[in-house]
Amino acid sequence: MKVAVIGAGKVGSAVVGDLMHVGAVSEIVLVSRDRFRAEGEVLDYQHTTSFTHYPCVNVTVGGYEDCADADLAVIAAGPSIEKGQTRIDLAAQNVQVLREILQGLDRHCPGSQLIVVTNPVDVLTYAAYRLSDRPRNRVIGTGTMIDTARLIRSIAAAYRIDPKNVFVYMLGEHGETSFAAWSMANICGLGLEEFGRLHVAASLDRAAEEERAKQAGYEILRRKGYTSHGIAAAVARLVIAIASDEKCILPVSVPLEGEYGLRNTALSVPCVVGAGGVEKVLEFPLSLEERRRLQASADHLAAAIQQAGL
């Protein structure tokens, strides 16, 4: 599989590193306005290839013309969130960056699937769908994958178990209006409280856990100035799902066409992800309160989309 990574900043560079450990990826092309920096990143990564347990990945720096025949293009370019900003503050600026990127990708690799990482990821996912000729199943935003991972880890710590045994989703916007879908939360099929009685006495403050998951990115930003490792791992997870035609269910951002009664926006809901990208949007039976919160998130994003000139 050939993957183009657009953007050689903190996130794009971390994505390259994680993709080098995805066995299905044979070629990575890093594209950046700052070619000098991109060359440094690629040279650094090339020196790691003898240490991996996977087939040697060909990592190069290039332009959009070098992305020809790419199976996937990961869009991680554009200004990142700074202290005091919200993800939505970046919308208009990064939509313009996206327009330029799509011109290059549409010209040289129109058949590639898109994975959108740049924030605000839901607005940019919708913009990529509107501004390119790709069908919606081939435009995927990382959405609340990282928010979900943060919530799962916190729940797993409270119950002293492996995070892979926790099943729950953060849905909606990757941002302030996201929410935990507690109605479907379980540990190996048991409700959280029921499992707690069975295994370990643990009290879970659901509101606090949800807020912690929503604010985790800002906490990382406050401490190190940016986030990179978690989102790079989310991209790698998506690439694995597509490359192996896994048919896994992930909370990714996707343009909606009537599902949950929503249109003209993109946000995260559970989706079947395989070789065809988002192969099906699943309409889970959410509670009335969760439906209300999903609608509120959609309304918030619709306003941001309009404000960004889409």
N, C-alpha and C positions, 0 to 999 in steps of 0.2 A: 504494500500500500504506500502510495506517495501522498505526503501531507505538506501543504504550504502553511506556514505560520506567518501571519502578517503582524508585524510589530516586534521590535527587539528590546522593549523595556523590561521592567521587572517581571511582569506577568508572561509576556511572550517568551522571554528567555527561560523562565521556569517551565513553561509548557514544552519547549524543546527538550529540556532535560528529562521530563517525565515520559515523553513519547519515545525517547531512546530506549526505554525499558519495556516498551510494548512490542512483543515479538512480531506482530503482524506488520509493523511499520518498517519499510525498507529504505525509504528516502524522505528526508525533510529538507525543505527549502525555506530559509528565513529571509523575509522581505522587510526592509525598513528604510525610511527616509535617511536615517543615520547609518549609512552603510559601513562606516569605519567602526562604529560600536558593534554592529552585527557581525562584522568579520572577526572581531575580538571574541565575541560569544561563541561563534562557530569553531574558531581555532581552539578555544578552551575545551569545548565539548568533544572535538575530534580526538583530543588526547585521552579521553576516557574510554574509547571504544574497546581497548584491549582488556578492560576490567569487567565488562558486562558478560552475562551468561546468555545473551541473545545474539542472533546473527548481526554482523557489523552493519550499522546503519550509515548510509551515505548522507552526511550533513553538509549543506552548502549554503552560501549566501547568493541571492539572485534578485532579479527583477520579476515583474509579473510574467514576462515572456518565459521565464524558467519554471513557471507554475503549470505549464501546459501538461495535460493529462493527470493533474493532481486529482486524487479521489476525494480529498477533503481539504478545505481551507479554514483555518482557525483565525478568526479576526480578533486580535488583542491590541490593536493600535488605538492611539488617541490619548488625550490627557487623562490622568488618573485622578481619583477623588483626593482632595486635600483636607487638612484639618479645618473644621467649620463648615464644610460643604456636605450636601447630601448627594446621592447618586443622580437624582433628577436634575440637579444644578448643571450637570454636564451635557444635558440632552442636545441642545441646539448645536453646540460646538462639535460634539462627536458624531452627530448625524451628517454634518458636512464632511468630516473625515471619512465616514463610511461611504458617502457618495463617490469620493475619489477612489477608494479601495475597490468598490464594486465595478467601476469603469474598467480597471485593470483586470479583475477576475473574470468579468463577463466577456471580455475580449479574448483572453488567453485560455481560460479553463471554465467555460460556461456550464459544463456538466458536473462540476465538483459540488459536493454537499458543503454547506456552510455551518460552522459552529461559531456562534457569536458569544464573545466573552466581554467585550468592551461595555462599560457602564454608561448610562443606565441600560442594562442588558435587555430588559423587556421592550423598551422603546426602540433600541437598536435592532432587536430581532424583528419587530414589526416593520421597521424601516427597510431592513434588508429584504424582507418579503415583498414590500411594495415597490422597491427601487430596482429589483432584479427580476429576471424572468423565471426564476426557479419556483417550482411548486412548493407549497407550504411544508410538505413532509421533508424537504431537503434544506430547510432553514431552521436550525435548532439553536436556542439560547440556553446557556448553562443554567439560567434561572435560579431556582431555589435548591439546586443540588447541594451547594455548599451549606446553605442554611439548614437543610435537612440533616446533613452529616454532623453539623454542630449540635443539633438537638439530640440526635441519636447518641452521640458520645456522652452527652450530659446525662441522659436517662440511663444509659448503660452503667455509668459510674455510680449513680444512685442505687441501682439494683445489683451492682457488683457482678456484671456479666459481660460477655463479649458483645461489642456493639453490633456485630453482624446478626445477632438474635433479636434485635429491636426493630420493629416495623412501625414507622410513622412518617408522615410527610409534612413539610412546610409548603404551603401553597400560596398562589397569588404573586404579587410583586416581589422581586428580589430587592427589598427595601422596607420602608416603614410600615406599609400596609400588609405585609406578609402575615401569615397566621398558621398555627399548628392545627392539623385536622385530627383532633383528639378522638373523634368518633370511630376512626379506624385504627387507632394505636393499639398495638399488642406486642407481647413477647412470646414468640413461638405459639401463637394462636390464643394465648390467654390475655385477658385484659390486664392493664398495668397493676391495678390494685389486687386482683386475684393472684397474679404472679408474685406480688410482694408478700402476700399472706403465705404462699407456698414456699418461697425461697428465703427471703430476708425482709424483715420489717423495715420498710422505707416509706417515708412520707414525701410525696412529690408535689411541689407547688407549681401547678401547670402554668399559671400566668407568669411566674418568675422564670420558669424554664424557657417559655416561648420568648420572653423579652431578652433573656440572655443570648439565645440563638440569633435574634435580630440584631443585637448590639455587638456581637462578637467581632465582626469585621472592623467596626470603629475602635474597639479596644486594641486590636492588633495595629491598626493605623496609628493610634495614639502612642504606642510603644515603639514600633519600628519604622513607621512612616509609610508603609504600604503593605498590602497582602499579596501573596504569590503562591505559596506551597499548596494551600487547600484548593484554590481554583485550578491550579495546574493538574492536581490529582483528579478533579472533576472532569476536566477535558480528557485526560487519559482514560477515565472510566467510560466516557462516551465513545471514544475512538475504539476501545475494545468491544463495546456493544455493537457498533456498526461493523467493524472488521470481521467479527465472529458470527454475525447475524444472530445475536444472542436472544432477541425477543424479550429482553428484560423490561421491567417497568420502572421508569425513573421520572422524577418531577422536573421536567424541562419546560422551558418557555417556548411556546408555539403560538402562532396566529390562530385565533379561534374563529370558527365559521358556524356558530350557532350552538356549539356545545355549552352546556350550563346556561343557555340563553344569552350567550355573549358573542359579540362581533366587534370588528374594527379595533382590536387590541391584541396584544400578546402577553401572556402570563403563564405561570407554571401550574400545570395540572398533571396527574399521572398519565404517562404515555408509554406505549409499547415501542421500544427502540430496537431496530435491527438493521440489516443491510440497506433497507430502503429509507433509513432515517427514522422519522416519527411515523411508524406504520399504522398506528391507531391512537386516537385520543380517547381515553377512557372516562366515562361519566360515572364516577363513584357516587353512591347515595349519601351525600353530605347531609349533616344536620341543618336545620333551618338557620341557626346562628352562623354556621360555616358558609352556607349559601349567601347570607347577608354580607359576610365579610369578603367573600370572593367578589361579589358585586361591587362592594365599596373599593376594593383594590382595582377592579377593572375601570371604575369611574375615575379613580385617581390617575391611572395610566392613560386613559383616553384624553384627559385634560393635558397631560404632559406631551402626548403625541401631537395634539393640536398645537400646543405651544411651540413645539419643535418644527412646525411648518409642514407636517405630513398630512 
